[in-house]
Amino acid sequence: MSELVGDARQLSPTAQEALRLRAVAALVAGRTREDVAAVFQVSLKAVDNWWAKWLAGGREALVAQLRGRRVGEHQLLDAVEQQAIRQAVLDHRPCDLGLAGQLWTRAAVRDLIAKLYRVRLTEQGVGKYLRQWGLSFQRPDKRAVEQDAEAVRIWREETWPAIRARAKAEGGEVLFADQVGIRSDQVTGRTWGAKGCTPVVRRSGNRFSVNAMSAISVKGRIHFMVFTETFDADVMCRFLDRLAGHFDRKVHLVVDGHSAHRSRKVRAWLADHPDRIELHFLPSYSPELNPDELVNADLKRSLPMHSRARDQAQLAAETRRLFHRRNVSHTSSAATSAAHTSATSSNRTL
Protein backbone atom coordinates (compact mmCIF):
# COMPACT_ATOMS: atom_id res chain seq x y z
CA MET A 1 0.00 0.00 0.00
CA SER A 2 2.96 2.33 0.58
CA GLU A 3 3.43 2.80 -3.17
CA LEU A 4 -0.17 3.92 -3.57
CA VAL A 5 -0.41 6.58 -0.87
CA GLY A 6 0.86 10.14 -0.47
CA ASP A 7 0.73 12.83 -3.16
CA ALA A 8 -0.70 10.96 -6.16
CA ARG A 9 0.75 13.55 -8.52
CA GLN A 10 4.23 12.23 -7.72
CA LEU A 11 3.33 8.68 -8.79
CA SER A 12 4.01 7.16 -12.18
CA PRO A 13 1.08 6.84 -14.61
CA THR A 14 0.93 3.10 -13.94
CA ALA A 15 0.84 3.62 -10.16
CA GLN A 16 -1.84 6.30 -10.50
CA GLU A 17 -3.96 3.92 -12.56
CA ALA A 18 -3.60 1.20 -9.91
CA LEU A 19 -4.56 3.70 -7.20
CA ARG A 20 -7.74 4.72 -9.01
CA LEU A 21 -8.76 1.13 -9.68
CA ARG A 22 -8.20 0.03 -6.06
CA ALA A 23 -10.05 3.06 -4.68
CA VAL A 24 -13.08 2.41 -6.91
CA ALA A 25 -12.96 -1.30 -6.00
CA ALA A 26 -13.21 -0.29 -2.34
CA LEU A 27 -16.23 1.90 -3.10
CA VAL A 28 -17.88 -0.94 -5.00
CA ALA A 29 -17.25 -3.22 -1.99
CA GLY A 30 -19.25 -0.83 0.22
CA ARG A 31 -16.61 1.40 1.80
CA THR A 32 -17.61 5.03 2.28
CA ARG A 33 -15.98 7.79 0.29
CA GLU A 34 -14.47 9.20 3.49
CA ASP A 35 -12.87 5.83 4.36
CA VAL A 36 -11.46 5.46 0.84
CA ALA A 37 -10.00 9.00 0.91
CA ALA A 38 -8.41 8.31 4.30
CA VAL A 39 -7.00 4.90 3.39
CA PHE A 40 -5.48 6.03 0.10
CA GLN A 41 -4.60 9.51 1.40
CA VAL A 42 -6.31 11.40 -1.42
CA SER A 43 -8.96 14.13 -1.38
CA LEU A 44 -12.70 13.53 -1.36
CA LYS A 45 -12.85 15.42 -4.64
CA ALA A 46 -10.49 12.89 -6.24
CA VAL A 47 -12.59 9.98 -4.93
CA ASP A 48 -15.79 11.57 -6.25
CA ASN A 49 -14.16 12.24 -9.62
CA TRP A 50 -12.98 8.61 -9.99
CA TRP A 51 -16.41 7.30 -9.00
CA ALA A 52 -18.10 9.52 -11.57
CA LYS A 53 -15.74 8.30 -14.29
CA TRP A 54 -16.38 4.72 -13.25
CA LEU A 55 -20.14 5.19 -13.51
CA ALA A 56 -19.81 6.88 -16.91
CA GLY A 57 -17.24 4.66 -18.61
CA GLY A 58 -16.34 1.71 -16.44
CA ARG A 59 -12.78 0.48 -16.04
CA GLU A 60 -11.59 2.00 -19.33
CA ALA A 61 -12.32 5.47 -17.96
CA LEU A 62 -9.74 4.93 -15.21
CA VAL A 63 -6.80 3.53 -17.17
CA ALA A 64 -3.69 5.65 -17.72
CA GLN A 65 -3.80 7.96 -20.74
CA LEU A 66 -0.88 9.11 -22.88
CA ARG A 67 0.50 12.43 -21.70
CA GLY A 68 1.83 15.34 -23.65
CA ARG A 69 0.73 16.91 -26.90
CA ARG A 70 -1.32 14.96 -29.37
CA VAL A 71 0.36 14.09 -32.65
CA GLY A 72 0.14 17.12 -34.93
CA GLU A 73 -0.85 19.52 -32.16
CA HIS A 74 0.84 22.96 -32.03
CA GLN A 75 2.98 22.29 -35.14
CA LEU A 76 4.47 25.17 -37.08
CA LEU A 77 3.42 23.70 -40.43
CA ASP A 78 -0.22 22.91 -41.09
CA ALA A 79 -1.34 19.73 -42.85
CA VAL A 80 -1.40 21.29 -46.34
CA GLU A 81 2.10 22.74 -45.96
CA GLN A 82 3.45 19.44 -44.64
CA GLN A 83 2.00 17.52 -47.59
CA ALA A 84 3.51 20.03 -50.03
CA ILE A 85 6.99 19.69 -48.50
CA ARG A 86 6.75 15.89 -48.37
CA GLN A 87 5.74 15.70 -52.04
CA ALA A 88 8.53 18.08 -53.03
CA VAL A 89 11.09 15.82 -51.35
CA LEU A 90 9.69 12.75 -53.12
CA ASP A 91 9.31 14.30 -56.58
CA HIS A 92 12.26 16.69 -56.92
CA ARG A 93 15.93 17.22 -56.15
CA PRO A 94 17.02 20.25 -54.11
CA CYS A 95 18.66 21.77 -57.20
CA ASP A 96 15.32 21.55 -59.06
CA LEU A 97 13.83 23.92 -56.48
CA GLY A 98 16.61 26.51 -56.41
CA LEU A 99 18.58 24.94 -53.56
CA ALA A 100 22.08 23.48 -53.51
CA GLY A 101 22.80 19.79 -54.05
CA GLN A 102 21.08 16.76 -55.50
CA LEU A 103 20.30 14.86 -52.30
CA TRP A 104 17.83 15.75 -49.58
CA THR A 105 19.29 16.27 -46.12
CA ARG A 106 17.60 17.70 -43.06
CA ALA A 107 19.39 20.99 -43.73
CA ALA A 108 18.11 21.06 -47.32
CA VAL A 109 14.52 20.38 -46.20
CA ARG A 110 14.90 23.08 -43.54
CA ASP A 111 16.00 25.56 -46.23
CA LEU A 112 13.05 24.61 -48.44
CA ILE A 113 10.61 25.18 -45.58
CA ALA A 114 12.18 28.57 -44.85
CA LYS A 115 12.06 29.51 -48.54
CA LEU A 116 8.40 28.59 -49.02
CA TYR A 117 6.81 29.44 -45.68
CA ARG A 118 9.27 31.74 -43.83
CA VAL A 119 9.41 29.23 -40.97
CA ARG A 120 12.76 28.47 -39.33
CA LEU A 121 13.17 24.98 -37.90
CA THR A 122 16.11 23.19 -36.36
CA GLU A 123 17.49 20.10 -38.10
CA GLN A 124 16.13 18.02 -35.21
CA GLY A 125 12.68 19.50 -35.79
CA VAL A 126 12.91 18.75 -39.51
CA GLY A 127 13.92 15.18 -38.68
CA LYS A 128 10.77 14.74 -36.58
CA TYR A 129 8.64 15.93 -39.49
CA LEU A 130 10.41 13.58 -41.92
CA ARG A 131 9.88 10.56 -39.68
CA GLN A 132 6.27 11.56 -39.11
CA TRP A 133 5.79 11.67 -42.90
CA GLY A 134 7.04 8.07 -43.21
CA LEU A 135 10.39 9.02 -44.78
CA SER A 136 13.81 7.59 -43.92
CA PHE A 137 17.42 8.43 -44.82
CA GLN A 138 18.42 6.04 -47.63
CA ARG A 139 21.09 5.41 -50.24
CA PRO A 140 19.42 6.37 -53.55
CA ASP A 141 19.43 4.42 -56.79
CA LYS A 142 20.97 6.27 -59.71
CA ARG A 143 19.16 7.00 -62.97
CA ALA A 144 20.69 8.48 -66.12
CA VAL A 145 19.27 11.82 -67.19
CA GLU A 146 19.22 10.41 -70.75
CA GLN A 147 16.71 7.72 -69.74
CA ASP A 148 13.39 7.91 -71.60
CA ALA A 149 10.67 7.60 -68.96
CA GLU A 150 8.03 6.81 -71.59
CA ALA A 151 10.14 3.98 -73.02
CA VAL A 152 10.55 2.54 -69.52
CA ARG A 153 6.79 2.72 -68.97
CA ILE A 154 6.11 0.94 -72.25
CA TRP A 155 8.64 -1.75 -71.35
CA ARG A 156 7.08 -2.36 -67.94
CA GLU A 157 3.45 -2.25 -69.02
CA GLU A 158 3.53 -3.66 -72.57
CA THR A 159 6.83 -5.10 -73.83
CA TRP A 160 7.83 -7.22 -70.84
CA PRO A 161 4.34 -8.75 -70.30
CA ALA A 162 4.24 -9.60 -74.03
CA ILE A 163 7.66 -11.32 -73.92
CA ARG A 164 6.65 -13.31 -70.88
CA ALA A 165 3.33 -14.34 -72.48
CA ARG A 166 5.05 -15.42 -75.72
CA ALA A 167 7.62 -17.49 -73.86
CA LYS A 168 4.89 -19.20 -71.87
CA ALA A 169 2.83 -19.94 -74.99
CA GLU A 170 5.88 -21.41 -76.77
CA GLY A 171 7.04 -23.37 -73.74
CA GLY A 172 10.24 -21.30 -73.85
CA GLU A 173 12.56 -19.75 -71.25
CA VAL A 174 13.18 -16.07 -70.43
CA LEU A 175 16.63 -14.94 -69.29
CA PHE A 176 18.26 -11.57 -68.68
CA ALA A 177 21.93 -11.24 -69.69
CA ASP A 178 24.76 -8.78 -69.13
CA GLN A 179 28.56 -8.65 -69.20
CA VAL A 180 30.89 -7.53 -66.39
CA GLY A 181 34.60 -6.93 -65.89
CA ILE A 182 36.49 -7.95 -62.74
CA ARG A 183 39.85 -6.34 -61.87
CA SER A 184 42.47 -7.76 -59.54
CA ASP A 185 42.91 -4.42 -57.75
CA GLN A 186 39.22 -3.85 -57.10
CA VAL A 187 38.46 -3.36 -53.40
CA THR A 188 34.95 -2.43 -52.28
CA GLY A 189 33.25 -2.13 -48.92
CA ARG A 190 34.70 -1.19 -45.55
CA THR A 191 37.09 -2.70 -42.99
CA TRP A 192 37.79 -2.12 -39.29
CA GLY A 193 40.79 -0.06 -38.25
CA ALA A 194 42.12 2.23 -35.52
CA LYS A 195 40.31 5.52 -35.10
CA GLY A 196 42.07 8.34 -36.89
CA CYS A 197 44.23 5.91 -38.89
CA THR A 198 43.01 4.86 -42.34
CA PRO A 199 43.49 1.12 -42.90
CA VAL A 200 45.76 0.09 -45.78
CA VAL A 201 44.92 -2.79 -48.11
CA ARG A 202 47.99 -4.05 -49.96
CA ARG A 203 47.49 -5.35 -53.47
CA SER A 204 49.66 -6.38 -56.35
CA GLY A 205 50.94 -3.68 -58.68
CA ASN A 206 50.71 -6.25 -61.48
CA ARG A 207 47.09 -5.61 -62.34
CA PHE A 208 45.04 -8.04 -64.40
CA SER A 209 41.40 -8.64 -65.15
CA VAL A 210 38.86 -11.11 -66.47
CA ASN A 211 35.42 -10.68 -67.98
CA ALA A 212 32.21 -12.62 -67.54
CA MET A 213 28.96 -12.94 -69.44
CA SER A 214 26.03 -14.20 -67.42
CA ALA A 215 22.33 -14.78 -67.88
CA ILE A 216 19.81 -15.24 -65.08
CA SER A 217 16.42 -16.87 -65.48
CA VAL A 218 13.23 -15.56 -63.93
CA LYS A 219 13.58 -18.43 -61.42
CA GLY A 220 17.04 -17.22 -60.37
CA ARG A 221 19.19 -19.81 -62.17
CA ILE A 222 22.50 -18.38 -63.46
CA HIS A 223 24.29 -19.41 -66.65
CA PHE A 224 27.73 -17.89 -67.14
CA MET A 225 30.91 -17.80 -69.20
CA VAL A 226 34.24 -16.39 -67.98
CA PHE A 227 36.73 -15.15 -70.58
CA THR A 228 39.86 -13.01 -70.79
CA GLU A 229 39.47 -11.26 -74.14
CA THR A 230 37.51 -8.07 -74.77
CA PHE A 231 33.78 -8.50 -75.05
CA ASP A 232 32.77 -8.23 -78.71
CA ALA A 233 30.51 -9.84 -81.30
CA ASP A 234 32.65 -13.01 -81.47
CA VAL A 235 32.39 -13.51 -77.70
CA MET A 236 28.65 -12.82 -77.82
CA CYS A 237 28.14 -15.45 -80.53
CA ARG A 238 30.16 -17.95 -78.52
CA PHE A 239 27.99 -17.22 -75.49
CA LEU A 240 24.83 -17.69 -77.55
CA ASP A 241 26.14 -21.02 -78.89
CA ARG A 242 26.84 -22.34 -75.41
CA LEU A 243 23.65 -20.97 -73.93
CA ALA A 244 21.51 -22.56 -76.65
CA GLY A 245 23.22 -25.89 -75.99
CA HIS A 246 21.84 -25.97 -72.45
CA PHE A 247 18.18 -25.71 -73.49
CA ASP A 248 15.92 -27.96 -75.54
CA ARG A 249 13.46 -25.10 -75.98
CA LYS A 250 13.57 -21.55 -77.29
CA VAL A 251 15.28 -18.92 -75.16
CA HIS A 252 14.05 -15.33 -75.06
CA LEU A 253 17.17 -13.40 -74.02
CA VAL A 254 16.78 -9.84 -72.72
CA VAL A 255 19.88 -7.63 -73.09
CA ASP A 256 20.89 -3.97 -73.13
CA GLY A 257 21.82 -1.98 -76.19
CA HIS A 258 25.56 -2.84 -76.26
CA SER A 259 27.00 -2.56 -79.78
CA ALA A 260 28.06 -6.23 -79.72
CA HIS A 261 24.45 -7.28 -79.11
CA ARG A 262 23.31 -5.39 -82.21
CA SER A 263 26.30 -6.28 -84.41
CA ARG A 264 25.93 -7.77 -87.89
CA LYS A 265 27.59 -11.01 -86.78
CA VAL A 266 25.15 -11.49 -83.89
CA ARG A 267 22.18 -10.70 -86.14
CA ALA A 268 23.43 -13.31 -88.59
CA TRP A 269 23.76 -15.89 -85.81
CA LEU A 270 20.20 -15.18 -84.68
CA ALA A 271 18.91 -15.45 -88.26
CA ASP A 272 20.53 -18.90 -88.52
CA HIS A 273 18.98 -20.04 -85.21
CA PRO A 274 15.48 -18.52 -85.11
CA ASP A 275 14.10 -21.37 -83.01
CA ARG A 276 16.91 -21.34 -80.44
CA ILE A 277 17.36 -17.78 -79.18
CA GLU A 278 15.56 -14.49 -79.72
CA LEU A 279 16.98 -11.21 -78.42
CA HIS A 280 14.90 -8.49 -76.78
CA PHE A 281 16.38 -5.09 -75.99
CA LEU A 282 15.86 -3.06 -72.84
CA PRO A 283 15.26 0.71 -73.03
CA SER A 284 18.48 2.73 -73.16
CA TYR A 285 20.10 3.80 -69.87
CA SER A 286 17.88 1.49 -67.81
CA PRO A 287 20.11 -1.00 -65.93
CA GLU A 288 17.57 -1.16 -63.09
CA LEU A 289 15.30 -3.17 -65.41
CA ASN A 290 17.89 -5.94 -65.77
CA PRO A 291 18.10 -8.32 -62.77
CA ASP A 292 21.44 -9.61 -64.06
CA GLU A 293 22.88 -6.26 -62.93
CA LEU A 294 22.33 -7.53 -59.38
CA VAL A 295 24.46 -10.57 -60.23
CA ASN A 296 27.21 -8.22 -61.40
CA ALA A 297 26.96 -6.12 -58.26
CA ASP A 298 27.12 -9.23 -56.06
CA LEU A 299 30.16 -10.47 -57.99
CA LYS A 300 32.05 -7.18 -57.60
CA ARG A 301 31.15 -6.93 -53.92
CA SER A 302 31.77 -10.55 -52.91
CA LEU A 303 34.81 -11.50 -54.97
CA PRO A 304 37.27 -9.04 -53.35
CA MET A 305 36.24 -10.38 -49.92
CA HIS A 306 37.38 -13.91 -50.84
CA SER A 307 39.85 -13.48 -53.70
CA ARG A 308 43.56 -14.15 -53.21
CA ALA A 309 44.32 -14.32 -56.92
CA ARG A 310 47.93 -13.64 -57.89
CA ASP A 311 47.42 -13.97 -61.64
CA GLN A 312 44.70 -13.89 -64.28
CA ALA A 313 44.15 -17.67 -64.25
CA GLN A 314 43.48 -17.66 -60.51
CA LEU A 315 41.10 -14.71 -60.81
CA ALA A 316 39.18 -16.51 -63.56
CA ALA A 317 38.99 -19.67 -61.43
CA GLU A 318 37.72 -17.75 -58.39
CA THR A 319 35.13 -15.97 -60.53
CA ARG A 320 33.81 -19.32 -61.78
CA ARG A 321 33.81 -20.67 -58.22
CA LEU A 322 31.70 -17.74 -57.02
CA PHE A 323 29.17 -18.29 -59.81
CA HIS A 324 28.97 -21.98 -58.89
CA ARG A 325 28.37 -21.12 -55.22
CA ARG A 326 25.54 -18.78 -56.15
CA ASN A 327 23.89 -21.51 -58.22
CA VAL A 328 24.28 -24.11 -55.47
CA SER A 329 22.83 -21.66 -52.94
CA HIS A 330 19.87 -21.00 -55.23
CA THR A 331 19.23 -24.69 -55.86
CA SER A 332 19.33 -25.61 -52.19
CA SER A 333 16.98 -22.83 -51.11
CA ALA A 334 14.46 -22.75 -53.95
CA ALA A 335 11.15 -24.49 -53.40
CA THR A 336 10.99 -26.23 -56.79
CA SER A 337 9.50 -29.45 -57.98
CA ALA A 338 11.54 -32.66 -58.19
CA ALA A 339 11.38 -32.56 -61.97
CA HIS A 340 12.73 -29.02 -62.09
CA THR A 341 15.45 -29.87 -59.57
CA SER A 342 16.64 -32.84 -61.62
CA ALA A 343 16.71 -30.68 -64.73
CA THR A 344 18.76 -27.86 -63.18
CA SER A 345 20.98 -29.52 -60.62
CA SER A 346 24.03 -29.73 -62.91
CA ASN A 347 26.50 -26.84 -63.16
CA ARG A 348 25.66 -24.28 -65.82
CA THR A 349 29.13 -23.16 -66.84
CA LEU A 350 29.04 -22.15 -70.49
N, C-alpha and C positions, 0 to 999 in steps of 0.2 A: 504494500500500500504506500510505502514511502516515496515511490517514484511517481505516484499519482496524486500527491497532495502538494500544498504550497501554492505559489503564484503560477497558475496554469499557463500564463503567457511565456514563461521561461521553458516550458516543456517542448519537446520535439513534436512535429505534426502527428506522428504515430502515437506518442504518449497522450496527446490531447484527445485523439480519437478514442483511445481505450478509456480515458477518463469519462468522456461523454457517455459511452456505451454502458459502462459500469454504473454510472449515476442513474441513467434512465432505467436500467435493470432493477436497481433498488427501488425506484418509484413504482415500477410495474409490480414488484413483490409486495407493495403495501407500505413502504416507508414513507414518512411525511417529507415534504420538501425541506422543512427545517432540519430534520435529521440528516438528509442527504447533503445539504449544504455544509453542515457541521463535520460530517464524516470525511467528506472530500475537500474540505477547506476552500470552498468556492462561495460566491455570493448567491443569494436567493434569485437575483435577476438572471444569473447564468443558468441555474437549475430550471427556472421557468422557461427560459429561451430554448433549452435543450428539449424540454417536454413538449413545447409547442411544435418544434421541428419534427419530433418523433410522431406526434399525432398527425402532422400534415404529410410527412413523406416516409415514415418508417425508418428502418436502419440506414438506408442510403442517404438520408438527410443528415446523418451524423458522421459519416465517414470523412476522412481528411481530404481536402481539396487542394489542387495545385495552387501555389502562391505565385505572386509576381504578376507582371503584365501578361495579358493574353497575346498570342501570336498575332502580329500585325498591328498591335495597339501602339499609339504614339510614335509611329514611324515617320521619318522625314519625307519619304517618297510615298505617294498614294499608289493604289493598285494599278492605275493606268500607266503611271510613270514607270513603275517597276516592270510591267509587262513590256513597255517600249525598250527599256534598257536591256532586259533579258533577250529580246528578239534581236536587238542590234548586235549583241555579243555572239549569238548563234549564226547570224546571217552575214556578218561583215567582219573585215579586219580593221584594226585601229586606223591604219593608213587610209582606208576607204572613207573614214569619217573625219578626216583632217587631223588625226592624232599621229604620234610617232610609233613606228613598229608594226610588225605583222602578227604578233601574238598578244592575246589578252592576258594582262596581269591585273592584280588588284589595283595597282596604281593607274593603269590605263582606264579601267572601268571608273575609278574615282574621277579621273580627268573628264571622262565623257559625261558623267553625272553633273559635274560642275559646269561644263560647257552648255549642256542642254537646260538645266534647271536651276543654276546658280546655287546649288547646295553643296557644301563642303563636308565630306565624310572622311574619317580615318580609314586606313587600309583594313584595319580590323573590322570596322563597321561594314565596309564593302564586302569583306569575306563572309560576314553573317548573311548579307543579302544574297550572295552567290549560292551559298549552301541552302538557303531557304528556297531559292528558285530551282533547286535540283541540279545544280551545276557542280562540277569537280575539276580540279587542275590536272590536265592530261597531256600526254605527248601526242601531238597531232599527226595525222597522216598527211602526206604531201601530194599535191595535185599540180600537174603542169598547167600553166596559164594557156597553153596552146590546145588543151583538151576541148573537144566539142561536146558540150553537155547534151545537145540534142542527139548526137550519134550514140552517146552512152545510154540515153533513155531508150532509143530504138533497139539497141543491143539487149538491154535488160528485158524490155517488154515484148519484143517481137522476134529478133534474130535468135537469141539463145533458146527461148521456148520452142521455136521452129526446128532448130538443130536437134534438140533433145527429143522432140516428137518423131522426127525422121529416123533418128538412130533407133528408137524403140520400135518403130514400125518395121524397120529392116532387120531387126535383131542384131544391130551393130553395137559398137562401143564408142563412148565419147571420152577423149583425153585432152588435157591442156598441156602444152609443151613450151619450154623456154631453155635458153642456154645461159651458162654462168661461167665466169673465170675465177679460179682460186689461186692466190699468190702465197708464196712461202713466207713472206714477211708481213702477212696480214694479221693484225692483233686487234680484236674487238672486245668490248666489255670492260669490266673494272677488276681490280685486285686490291687486297688489303696491304697497307703499308703504314709506316710511322707517320704521325701527324707532322705536317710541315715539311715532309721529305717525300718527293715524288718517286714512286717505285720505278725501277728500271727493268725492262724486259729485254734480254739479250737475244739477238737473232743473227742468223748468218748473213754476211754481206753478199754472199753468192746467191742472188735471188733467182727464183725459177717459178714456173706456174704450170698449171694444167687447166683444161677446160672440160666442161661436162654439158651434155644435152640430156634433159630428162623430160618425161611426160607422166602426168599423174591422172589417174582415172577419177571419175566422180565418186567411186567407192574408196579412194585413198591409196590405191595400189600404184607404186612408182616403177617406171621402166626407165633405164638410164644407159648412157654411153659416155665413158671418160676417154678423152683424147688429148694429144699434146699440140696438134697443129692449130692454126687459126680457123675459126668457124667460118665456113663458106658454103657454096652450093654443093661441092663434092661431099663435104661432111654431112650436110643435110640429107642428101640422097642416100648416103650410107646409113644414116639413122633411120630413114624411112624404110629402107630394105630390111633392116634388122627388126624394126618395130612390126612391120607387116608379117614377118616370120613367126611372131609370137601369138598371132590371132588367126582363127579360122573363120572370121567374120569381118565385115567392113569396119574400118576405124574412121571416125570423124575427129580429126585432129585440129584443135583450136590453137592458133599461134598469133604472135604480134606481127607488125609490119616490117620486120627485118628484111633487108634487101636480098639475103640468101633465100628467104622463104618465097619470095616473088620472082626469083631468077628464072631465066629461060630453061636452064637444066632441070630445075625442080619442077617446073610446069610440064616439061617433057616426060619426066618420070611419072608424074600424076596422070598424064594422058595415057601412058602405057599400062597403068594399073588402076583403072577407074573403079574397080570393084574391091580394091584393097584399102586405099586411104584417100580421104577427101579432106582438103584443107579449108578451114574457116578462119577469117581474120578478125581480130579484135579491133575496136576503134583505136585510133592513134592516141598515144600518150595516156594510156589507160591501164597501167600495170596492175592496179587494184582489182581488175576484172579477171586476172589470171591467177588461179590458186597455186600454180607451179612457182610463182614468185615467192610464196611462203616456203617452198622447198629450198629455193636458192638462199633465202634469208637464214633458214635453219642451218644450211650447210656452212655459210660464211660465219655464223655465230658459233656453231658447235665444233667445227674442225680445228680452229686454233686452240681450243681448250684441251684437245686430245692429241694433236699432231706433234710428232717429233721428227718429221721428215728432214733428212739431210740432203736429199737430191730429188729430182723430178719423178723418178720411178717410185720412190717411197711415198711422195705426195699423191701420186695417182692411185697407189694401192690403198692409202688411208681414205681417200675420197670414195673409192669403191666400197670399202669396208663400212663407211658411214651410211651409204645408200642401202647396203644390205641390212644393217641394223635397223634402219627406219622401216624397211619392208617387213622384217621379222616382228618388230614391235607392232606394226599395223595388223599383221596376220594373227598374232596371239591375242589381240584385244578386240578385234572386230567380231560382232555377232553375226556370222554368216552361216549359210547352210553348208552341210557336209559336201555337197556337190561343188559348190563354189570354192570351198577350202581346198579340195583335191585338185581343182583346176588352177589354183593360184599359189600353191604352196612352194613351187620351185622358184629359184632365184630368177630375177628378170634382168640380168645384165645383158645389154645389147652389144 
